[in-house]
Amino acid sequence: MRRRGRWNHWTYTTMVLGAIALIGPSASRAADSQLQQAISRGSELFQHSTFGGRGRVCETCHLGGGTRQGRRPDGVPIPSLSNAATIFPRISQDDNKLITLTDQVRVCIGGALNGEAPAYGSDELNSLVAYVTSLSQGKPIDMGADPK
């Protein structure tokens, strides 16, 4: 019901739901498109960016775009990144601190690549995390599990 100059809860809710129904699909497609663009940028960075380091790229260690077992620069085998997004956040064994996937990406860039890790919230870092997360699509969340 509408009173003069005021909206009641049901009128407002009906209008909002109607607006969402009208713009929802296109807004969803736009978000999907932006996400796909971020994943694509992240894949390019993963394969080609040294981040100012020693000439290594993420794919130097994480083979097959991160989908296959790889090797650290010291030769130690490392698992694929195929479930990386499902096992974070984790607790660091060294200092008992919470580590997110974003933190881990920055550690790899600064350590293994000896590069300059992108700033938190930057397009580069967000794109890399979106790409690595995409590798875990459809896998169950299993925080604290081992990488596979």
C-alpha positions as CSV (number, residue, x, y, z in Angstrom):
1,M,0.0,0.0,0.0
2,R,1.1,3.5,-0.7
3,R,0.6,6.4,1.6
4,R,0.9,9.9,0.3
5,G,4.6,10.7,-0.1
6,R,5.8,7.4,1.5
7,W,6.6,3.9,0.2
8,N,5.8,0.9,2.3
9,H,8.1,-2.1,2.6
10,W,6.1,-4.3,0.1
11,T,6.0,-1.6,-2.6
12,Y,9.7,-0.9,-2.3
13,T,10.6,-4.6,-2.3
14,T,8.5,-5.2,-5.4
15,M,10.2,-2.4,-7.2
16,V,13.7,-3.5,-6.2
17,L,13.0,-7.1,-7.2
18,G,11.5,-6.0,-10.5
19,A,14.6,-3.8,-11.2
20,I,16.9,-6.7,-10.4
21,A,14.9,-9.0,-12.7
22,L,15.3,-6.4,-15.5
23,I,19.0,-5.7,-15.1
24,G,20.2,-8.9,-13.5
25,P,21.1,-10.9,-16.5
26,S,23.0,-8.1,-18.2
27,A,24.8,-7.1,-14.9
28,S,25.7,-10.8,-14.4
29,R,27.1,-11.0,-18.0
30,A,29.1,-7.9,-17.4
31,A,30.6,-9.3,-14.2
32,D,31.3,-12.6,-15.9
33,S,33.1,-10.7,-18.8
34,Q,35.2,-8.7,-16.3
35,L,36.1,-11.9,-14.4
36,Q,37.1,-13.6,-17.7
37,Q,39.2,-10.6,-18.6
38,A,41.0,-10.7,-15.2
39,I,41.6,-14.5,-15.6
40,S,43.0,-13.9,-19.1
41,R,45.3,-11.1,-17.8
42,G,46.4,-13.3,-15.0
43,S,47.2,-16.1,-17.3
44,E,49.3,-13.7,-19.4
45,L,51.2,-12.5,-16.3
46,F,51.7,-16.1,-15.1
47,Q,53.3,-17.1,-18.4
48,H,55.2,-13.9,-19.3
49,S,55.9,-11.5,-16.4
50,T,59.2,-11.6,-14.5
51,F,58.0,-8.8,-12.2
52,G,61.5,-7.3,-12.5
53,G,63.1,-10.5,-11.2
54,R,65.8,-12.8,-12.5
55,G,64.1,-13.7,-15.8
56,R,61.9,-16.4,-14.3
57,V,58.1,-16.4,-14.7
58,C,55.5,-18.2,-12.6
59,E,55.4,-20.9,-15.2
60,T,59.1,-21.5,-14.8
61,C,58.2,-23.5,-11.6
62,H,54.5,-24.1,-12.1
63,L,54.4,-26.1,-15.3
64,G,51.5,-26.3,-17.7
65,G,50.1,-23.0,-16.5
66,G,50.1,-24.4,-13.0
67,T,48.1,-27.5,-13.9
68,R,51.0,-30.0,-13.7
69,Q,53.6,-30.8,-11.0
70,G,56.5,-28.5,-11.2
71,R,59.9,-27.8,-9.6
72,R,61.2,-25.0,-7.4
73,P,64.4,-23.2,-8.6
74,D,66.4,-25.5,-6.2
75,G,64.9,-28.6,-8.0
76,V,62.5,-29.6,-5.2
77,P,59.2,-30.9,-6.7
78,I,56.1,-28.9,-6.1
79,P,52.5,-29.8,-6.6
80,S,50.3,-28.3,-9.3
81,L,48.1,-25.3,-8.4
82,S,44.9,-27.2,-9.4
83,N,43.5,-27.0,-5.9
84,A,45.3,-24.0,-4.6
85,A,42.2,-21.9,-4.2
86,T,40.4,-24.6,-2.2
87,I,43.1,-25.1,0.4
88,F,43.6,-21.4,1.5
89,P,43.6,-19.7,3.8
90,R,46.2,-21.7,5.7
91,I,48.1,-21.2,9.0
92,S,51.9,-20.8,8.6
93,Q,53.8,-23.5,10.4
94,D,56.7,-21.0,11.0
95,D,54.9,-18.2,12.7
96,N,51.3,-19.4,13.2
97,K,49.9,-16.6,11.0
98,L,47.0,-16.8,8.6
99,I,48.1,-16.9,4.9
100,T,45.8,-16.2,2.1
101,L,46.2,-17.2,-1.5
102,T,47.0,-13.6,-2.3
103,D,49.7,-13.6,0.3
104,Q,51.2,-16.8,-1.1
105,V,51.2,-15.4,-4.7
106,R,53.2,-12.4,-3.4
107,V,55.6,-14.7,-1.5
108,C,56.3,-16.7,-4.7
109,I,56.9,-13.6,-6.7
110,G,59.3,-12.1,-4.1
111,G,61.0,-15.4,-3.4
112,A,61.2,-17.8,-6.3
113,L,61.1,-15.1,-9.0
114,N,63.1,-12.6,-6.9
115,G,60.7,-10.0,-8.3
116,E,58.7,-7.1,-7.0
117,A,55.4,-8.5,-5.8
118,P,52.4,-6.4,-7.0
119,A,50.7,-4.3,-4.4
120,Y,47.7,-5.6,-2.5
121,G,44.6,-4.6,-4.4
122,S,46.4,-4.0,-7.7
123,D,45.0,-5.1,-11.0
124,E,48.1,-7.3,-11.5
125,L,47.7,-9.1,-8.2
126,N,44.0,-9.5,-8.5
127,S,44.4,-10.9,-12.0
128,L,47.0,-13.4,-10.9
129,V,44.8,-14.6,-8.0
130,A,41.8,-14.8,-10.3
131,Y,43.8,-17.0,-12.7
132,V,45.1,-19.3,-10.0
133,T,41.6,-19.5,-8.5
134,S,40.2,-20.5,-11.9
135,L,42.4,-23.6,-11.8
136,S,40.4,-24.8,-8.8
137,Q,37.0,-24.4,-10.5
138,G,34.6,-27.1,-9.4
139,K,36.8,-28.6,-6.8
140,P,35.5,-28.8,-3.2
141,I,36.9,-26.5,-0.5
142,D,39.3,-28.3,1.7
143,M,41.1,-25.7,3.8
144,G,44.2,-27.0,5.3
145,A,44.5,-29.9,2.9
146,D,47.7,-30.6,0.9
147,P,48.2,-29.1,-2.5
148,K,47.6,-31.6,-5.3
